[in-house]
Amino acid sequence: MMVAALLVAAMLSQVILVNRVPLPWDAAPDLVLLVVIGCALVRGSVRGAVIGFCAGLAVDVLPPSAHVVGQYALVFCVVGFVAGRAAERSSSATVPAAIGCAVLGPLLAAVVSMLLGDPRITVEAMVATVPLAVVYNLLAAPLVVWGVGRLLGRRRERAVRVFGDPARSRM
């Protein structure tokens, strides 16, 4: 329930506040992506992928949408899985996973848009806009991911089998 409330708050904040604030260079952080990363770091890879898919699908249908439905569902699903998997593998990997996923999100979204034939996405547009989106995500990530982690609480430890060998992992 708390995850759903965080995602709704992030979506509304993104549409009502962040997208309307005139930030330099016409770019903005993706708060929903950052909330997905924070949830995945706390909940794990499977839940991170499911949370990412649901959040992405909601973003896909939330106005203004000028892209293929399912595009952000795919991107957020992959990012949620990667962040959750990194956190499951090692508890010290949460910060690098958050940074890596904050960079991966805009890159993956641009590549998926280009592969789906979006005429607005060209190599020149990617070179001009993706680095700015990455920088804004990296600036907002510490606050958003930390806040999500604090609100959702600590991860529970459980035994996980990796290739048949028991290992300790956080879930």
Phi, psi and omega per residue, in radians:
M1 nan -0.696 3.138
M2 -1.157 -0.639 3.125
V3 -1.103 -0.769 3.131
A4 -1.090 -0.722 3.120
A5 -1.130 -0.714 3.099
L6 -1.107 -0.724 -3.137
L7 -1.175 -0.724 3.103
V8 -1.116 -0.745 3.109
A9 -1.098 -0.697 3.128
A10 -1.170 -0.729 3.139
M11 -1.129 -0.791 3.137
L12 -1.144 -0.720 3.101
S13 -1.091 -0.695 3.135
Q14 -1.099 -0.843 -3.060
V15 -1.309 -0.730 -3.029
I16 -1.456 -0.702 -3.039
L17 -1.825 -1.088 -2.943
V18 -1.109 -0.771 -3.110
N19 -1.224 -0.310 -3.116
R20 -1.724 -0.268 3.125
V21 -1.352 2.225 -3.121
P22 -1.340 1.498 3.093
L23 -1.413 2.689 3.136
P24 -1.038 2.550 3.075
W25 1.147 0.335 3.047
D26 0.910 0.781 3.073
A27 -2.289 2.914 -3.127
A28 -2.705 2.695 3.064
P29 -1.266 2.700 3.094
D30 -1.734 1.660 -3.070
L31 -1.139 -0.617 -3.127
V32 -1.146 -0.739 3.082
L33 -1.036 -0.763 -3.124
L34 -1.172 -0.618 3.067
V35 -1.181 -0.690 3.081
V36 -1.062 -0.756 3.118
I37 -1.071 -0.804 3.125
G38 -1.081 -0.741 3.108
C39 -1.121 -0.727 -3.126
A40 -1.155 -0.642 3.115
L41 -1.122 -0.553 -3.129
V42 -1.547 -0.690 -3.011
R43 -1.621 -0.398 3.134
G44 1.886 3.119 -2.985
S45 -1.238 -0.791 -3.096
V46 -1.171 -0.854 3.107
R47 -1.148 -0.607 3.088
G48 -1.084 -0.709 3.117
A49 -1.173 -0.729 3.136
V50 -1.167 -0.774 3.108
I51 -1.079 -0.753 3.122
G52 -1.096 -0.733 3.122
F53 -1.107 -0.831 -3.126
C54 -1.108 -0.760 3.125
A55 -1.135 -0.728 3.132
G56 -1.125 -0.693 3.117
L57 -1.145 -0.677 3.087
A58 -1.135 -0.711 3.111
V59 -1.157 -0.611 3.136
D60 -1.092 -0.598 -3.102
V61 -1.731 -0.145 3.137
L62 -1.324 2.232 3.124
P63 -1.183 2.620 -0.111
P64 -1.466 2.182 3.115
S65 -2.078 2.104 -3.127
A66 -2.190 0.641 -3.114
H67 -2.415 3.055 -3.121
V68 -1.224 2.331 3.114
V69 -1.172 2.246 -3.116
G70 1.868 -0.223 -3.122
Q71 -1.093 -0.928 -3.136
Y72 -1.279 -0.449 3.041
A73 -1.068 -0.754 3.102
L74 -1.146 -0.833 -3.089
V75 -1.093 -0.866 -3.104
F76 -1.188 -0.575 3.088
C77 -1.096 -0.824 3.130
V78 -1.124 -0.797 -3.123
V79 -1.122 -0.724 3.097
G80 -1.094 -0.695 3.109
F81 -1.152 -0.799 -3.108
V82 -1.099 -0.778 3.137
A83 -1.124 -0.792 3.135
G84 -1.133 -0.673 -3.137
R85 -1.175 -0.698 3.100
A86 -1.104 -0.691 3.127
A87 -1.225 -0.564 3.089
E88 -1.202 -0.632 -3.110
R89 -1.201 -0.725 -3.081
S90 -2.693 2.310 3.132
S91 -1.228 -0.370 3.115
S92 -1.444 -0.040 -3.103
A93 -1.635 0.120 -3.066
T94 -1.189 -0.732 -3.137
V95 -1.197 -0.861 3.073
P96 -1.062 -0.603 3.115
A97 -1.161 -0.727 3.118
A98 -1.116 -0.738 3.125
I99 -1.157 -0.822 -3.125
G100 -1.080 -0.716 -3.141
C101 -1.274 -0.550 3.061
A102 -1.161 -0.501 3.059
V103 -1.435 -0.695 -3.082
L104 -1.134 -0.658 -3.062
G105 -0.957 -1.025 3.138
P106 -1.115 -0.626 3.115
L107 -1.113 -0.816 -3.135
L108 -1.147 -0.682 3.116
A109 -1.098 -0.726 3.132
A110 -1.176 -0.726 -3.141
V111 -1.151 -0.749 3.121
V112 -1.112 -0.723 3.097
S113 -1.057 -0.755 -3.138
M114 -1.163 -0.703 3.124
L115 -1.167 -0.542 3.119
L116 -1.430 -0.016 3.039
G117 1.483 0.457 3.094
D118 -1.175 2.069 -3.075
P119 -1.188 -0.316 3.133
R120 -1.370 -0.282 -3.091
I121 -1.751 1.920 3.047
T122 -2.139 3.001 3.120
V123 -1.079 -0.695 3.132
E124 -1.125 -0.726 3.110
A125 -1.148 -0.672 3.106
M126 -1.115 -0.746 -3.141
V127 -1.140 -0.569 -3.106
A128 -1.421 -0.634 -2.984
T129 -1.834 -0.596 -3.064
V130 -1.089 -0.782 3.115
P131 -1.036 -0.632 3.121
L132 -1.188 -0.718 3.095
A133 -1.103 -0.676 3.110
V134 -1.118 -0.778 -3.139
V135 -1.081 -0.783 3.123
Y136 -1.130 -0.686 3.080
N137 -1.086 -0.743 -3.140
L138 -1.164 -0.551 3.087
L139 -1.254 -0.633 -3.106
A140 -1.532 -0.360 -3.028
A141 -1.021 -0.794 -3.095
P142 -1.003 -0.785 -3.115
L143 -1.189 -0.836 -3.059
V144 -1.211 -0.847 -3.102
V145 -1.146 -0.721 3.093
W146 -1.096 -0.772 -3.140
G147 -1.091 -0.735 3.099
V148 -1.109 -0.753 3.117
G149 -1.072 -0.699 3.116
R150 -1.181 -0.700 -3.124
L151 -1.243 -0.623 -3.114
L152 -1.491 -0.280 3.100
G153 1.554 -3.079 -3.097
R154 -1.393 2.761 3.074
R155 -1.412 2.568 3.068
R156 -1.592 2.482 3.099
E157 -1.504 2.478 3.037
R158 -2.640 2.724 3.137
A159 -1.337 2.353 3.127
V160 -2.248 2.405 3.091
R161 -1.629 2.159 3.083
V162 -2.007 1.946 -3.110
F163 0.945 0.693 3.057
G164 1.526 -0.208 3.140
D165 -1.769 2.313 3.104
P166 -1.212 2.407 3.095
A167 -2.445 2.704 3.093
R168 -1.529 2.298 3.126
S169 -2.472 2.751 -3.141
R170 -1.674 2.345 -3.141
M171 -2.287 nan nan
